[in-house]
Amino acid sequence: MIDTPIRSVDAAVYTVPTDAPEADGTLSWDATTMVLVQVHAGDAVGTGWTYGPAACAAVITDTLAGIVRDRDALDVGGAFDAMVKAVRNAGRPGAVGYAISAVDVALWDLKARLLELPLHRLLGAVRDAVPVYGSGGFTSYGERQLRDQLTGWAAEQRIPRVKIKIGQSWGTSTGRDLDRMRQARAAIGEQTELFVDANGGYGRKQAIRVMRAAADLDVRWFEEPVSSDDLDGLREVRDAVAPDVTAGEYGYDLFYFRRMCAAGAVDCLQADVSRCGGITEWLRTAAVAASYGLDISGHCGPHLHAHAAAATPNLRHLEWFHDHVRIESMFFDGTLDPAGGVIRPDPAAAGHGLTLRGCDAEPYRIQ
């Protein structure tokens, strides 16, 4: 019987410049920050991470590490519950939730490695292949850059669904949004599904007008047409447009997701393992979605989601997000191949199957 106490919890922060200027409808950036956690028990190391501010690392080292240390490494549920209770006064949304998520992923990876099991088998896999969609298409891209990225996914990697950003400059450039949607459709052809993401940049009726103007483009997925906090607005848009409306990437607890589902605000619920509370809360969130007859889709960080997604009956797909795929491929051995539109967790590798290449990550470390 394994009885291995957790002996240490380490956190590191890395900032990686983007390979080109990037923007969506409401924000622009030139670098992405990863906060990485490693949890040690016996001879095993579990690794988790989140994409968030460097302040997450302070939450991990100053608060969460002390809660997790000396616990039984197999008691992931107990550790998660203790972390959530400990941050009551700090508040769980935001950087605190990111920190909990990173530690939770590391704990699940550690448990699976101690048991010498692939994580998706430990979680109870229901599938071997997890569908993905190519995601990028930033508003900062010109026509050629957009075309090259989309055809790379659709034609070269045979991913049958791709997503671009719209809602440029808080919805003040709808003409360019429509032009870029037409460029995207021309690049991917008629057989590839087109998804769009406004990042909450539109007003309610504006979002409806944009989709009506794009009716001939057969858009299938309309992400955050309005703010994800505007549940009535999401429902209004959902009732008026043909594409599936989705939101949820900023959810930090079950009550958020339950409110979104109960409001009839989405056709497919989104959740993000790196924000919502890690794998523990992802699985519970998926169950909430299932109780409303909804699928769930993983937001960004595809290697964070892959194993949990393989154990989720009502999964629709994961986001193969350009920035995070690039960083995960730079930092880890064992990354997955999306050719054909699916990723397959390694059935022979323990844990999530990824190993940090410290020498490659170290040049980007900032603390």
N, C-alpha and C positions, 0 to 999 in steps of 0.2 A: 504494500500500500504506500502510495506517495504522500509524504507529509513534509513538504518543503516550504519553509518560511521565506517570504520576500526579504532580501537583505539590503537592497539599495534601489533607488529610483533616480535616474539621471536625466537631465533635460539639456538640449542644445538648440541653438537658433541659427538658421541659415537664411541668407537672402540671395536670391538668384536673379540677375537681370533678365528681362524678357529678350527674346531674339529679334524683336521689332517693337515699336510703340504699339500699345494696345489700349482699347477703349470699348465701353459698351454705351448704352443710352444715357447713363447717369454718372459715369466715373471713367477716369483714365489712369493708367499706371505704367511703370517701366521696370518693375521688379516684383517678385513674389517671395513671401517669407514663409518658411516651414519651421515649425517647432516640433522637434523630434524627442521622443521619450524612450528610454531603455530601462526595463525592469529586470532585476537579476534575482534568481533563486537557484540554489545548487549550481550546476554547471550550465544552466540554460539562461538565455537572454530573450526577453520579449520586446518587440519594437512596435511603437505606434507613433503617429504624428498627426498634426493638424496644420492647416494653412490659415494663419492668423497673426496677430501682432506679437512682438517679442515679449510683451507683458504676460502672455500665457505661461512662459517659462517660470516667471516668478511665482505665479499661482501654484505651479507644479512643485517647485522646490520648497517654497515657504509654507504651503498648506497641505497639498495632496500627498506628497511623499511621506509625511509623518503619519498620515492616516493609513496608507497602504503598507508601509514597512512593518515587517514581522507578522503580517497576516499569512494564512495558508494560501499559497499561490493558486490552488484550485478553487478558492472561494471568490470567484469573480463577482458574483451577484452581491455578496456581502460587502465587498470593497466598493462596488458602485453605489450601493445604498448609503454607505458611510460617507463617501465623498459628497453625494448630493446633500445629505443632512448637514455636513460641515460647512457648506457655503451658503447657508440660509441668509445670513446677514450681508454677505458680499453680493448676493444676487447671482442667479445661475445664467441668465442670458449674456451673450457676448463672450469676452475673453475667458471668463470662468468656465462657461460651457465648452468652449474649445479645449481648454486644459483637461477637463474631465474626460472628454471624448478621446483625446490622445492617450491618456493613461489607460482608459478602458480597452482600447485597441491593443495596447501593449500587454495588458493582462491576459486577454484572450489568446494572443499569440504565444505568450509564455506558457499558458496552460496547455495548449495544443502541443507545444514542443516537449514539455515534460511528459505528456502522455504519448509522444511520438506519433501523433496523428495530424493529417492535413486539417486545417481549421474548418473547412466546409464539411468534412465528415464528422468532426466533433459537434458542430452546430446542427447536423441533421440535413445533409444535402438532399434537395429534391430535383436537382438538375446538374449536369456536368458542364454545360455551356451557358454562358450568361450573355444576352444580347447587349450590344452597345450602340451608341450613335456618336458620330464625329461632331465635335463642338469647338467652335472658335468663331471665324467669320466676323472679326471685330470691326467696329465702325471706323476704326483708324486705317483699315486696309483699303488700298486702291483696288481697282477692278482686276488687274492681273494677279495681285497677291491673293485676293479672294478666290479667284478661279483656280489658281495652283493648289491652294489648300483643299478646296472642296473636291477637285478631281483626284487629288492624292488619296482622299478617303474613299470616294465613290468608285473610281475607275481602277486605281492601283491596289487598294486594300479591300475593295469590294464590300464596304460598309454600306448597307442599304438605306441609311437614314443619316442626315446631317443637319446641323443647326448653325444659324448665323444670328448676330446681334442686330437689333433694330431699335427704334425709339431714340434715335440720335439726338443729343443735346436736349434731353428732357422732352422729347416729342415735338421739337420745333422744326424738324427737317423731314417731314413725312414724305416729301417728294423723293428725297434721296433714299429713304427707307424702301420705298416701293421700287425704285430703280435697282437697288442692291438685291432685293428679293427676285427681281426678274433676271439679274445677272446670275444669281445662284441657281435658279431653275434652268437657265440656259447651260450652265456649267455641268450640272449633274444629270440632265436629261429627265425623261418622264418617269423612269422606273424607280428612281431614288426618292424617298420621302424627304420633304423639306420641312424643317422645324425653324421657328423664330423665337427670339427672346427679347422682350422690351425692357426687362429689368425695372418694371414699375414706372416707366417713363411717360406713359400716356394717361390721359383722362379717360373716363369710361366711354363716352360716346365717340371720342377720337379713336380709341382702340377698335371700336365696332366699324367706324368708317374706313379705317385702314384695311381691315380684313375684307370688307365688302369690295374695296378697290382692288384687292389682290385675289379675288375669287377665282380667277382663271389660272392661278399658280398652284392650286391644290395644296395649300399649307395644311399640315396635319397636326401641328403642335404649336400652341401659342402660350409661351411661358411669361408669367408675370405681366400681363397686358397693363394692369394697374398695380399699385402698391399691394403687396401681399397682406398688409394690415387692413386693407379695404375689402372685407369679406363680401359685403353687399355689392360692391363694384365688380368683384370677380364673378359673382353669381349673375349679375346683369350682363356682363360680357359673355359669359358661358352660355347664357340662354339665347344670345343673339348671333353667335358666329358658328361657322362649320368646324374649325379646328378644335381639337381637345384643348381645354384651358387647364393650366397647371400652375402650382405654386407650392411653397412649403420649405424652401431651402434655408429660411431663417428660423425654423422651429427649434426650440431648445428643450421642450418637455412634452409629455403626452397631452396635456390640456390644450396646448396650442394646436396640435394636430387634430384633436377631437373637435375643437371649435371650427376648424377649417372644413372638416368633413361634414359636420352637422349643419353648417351653413349652406351646403350644396355648392360650395365655391369652386370646386375643381372636378375635372373628369379623371385626373390621375394625381395622386398625392406625391409630392417630392419630399425627400428627406436627405440630410447630409450627415454621414457617419462622423465627420470631423467636427460637427457642431451640435448635433442633437443629443449627444450622450454616448457616442461610440456604438459599438455593435450591440451592447445590451439594450440601449434604447431604440436602436433601429429595428430590432426584432419585435419589440413591443409596439412600435409605431406602425409597422407593417400589419400587425394584428388589428390595430385600430382601423386602419384603412380597409382591411378585409371585412370588418364588421359592417362597413357602409357599402360593401360591394365594389370597392375601388382597388385598382392596382397601385403600386408604389414604384417610383423611379429614383435612382440614386444620383445625387447632385455632385459633380466633380469628383476628384480623387479616386479614380477607378480602382486602383489597387487597394485602397482602404475598404472598398465596398465588395470586392469580387467574391470573397468567401461567404459573407453574410447574404449576398444576393443569391448565391447558389443554394442557400438554405431557406429562401423566401418563396412560398408558393405563389403569392400574388404579385411577383415582380414583373414589371414591364421591360425595363432596360436600365443601363447605366450610361452616364455621360463620359465619353472618351475625350476629356477636356485638354486642349492643346497644352496649356501651361503646366498642368499637373502631370500629364503624361511625360512631358519633356523632363521635368525635375525628377520624377520617380525613375525614369530610365537612366538619368545621369547618376543617381545616388545608389541604386540597388541592383544587385544581381537577382535574377529570377523574375524579371518583369514579363508581362504577358503580351501575346500577339493578337491584335484585333482582326486579323485577316478573315474575311467572310462575314464580318459583322458580329462576331462573338469572341469572348475570352474564356479560357478554360483553366480554372485553378489546377495546379499541379497535383495529381493524385498521389505522388510519391514523396512530396516534400512536406516536412512537418511545419506546423504553424501556417502563417500566410505565405510561406515559401520565399520570402524576400530576405536578402542579406545586405546590410549596409556596407558600401564600399567607402570606408572612412577616408581613404586617401583622395578619392574624387570629391567627397563632400567638404572636406576640411577647408579648401580655399574660399568657400562661401560662408564659412562660419563667422558669426558676428558676436556670439557670446555662448 
